[in-house]
Amino acid sequence: MLSAISDRIIVELDSQNESAIWQPENSAKVVNKGIVLSTGPLVLHIKKGDHIVFHPFDELALPEKNMVVIREKSVLAIYEKEV
């Protein structure tokens, strides 16, 4: 398991949901939702287990499949997971 440092957040992408951003049909789907797996010590407003929406294209892919790292300032919203 990876541990986030500084103001970074490790996110498992939610591949069930597509981005709310309009995209041409032939473009790749952008996933900008996920669940927080780890937060660095400088993260103030996000906690492990939160479901978040983050700014697309601010993420850095990790070696683990379906995981990215972002900065706290890239988080746009926390949302309740629908059942």
Beta strands, then each sheet from edge to edge (+ up, - down):
strand 1: 8-13
strand 2: 33-39
strand 3: 51-54
strand 4: 60-61
strand 5: 67-71
strand 6: 75-79
sheet 1: 4+ 5- 1+ 2- 3+ 6-
end
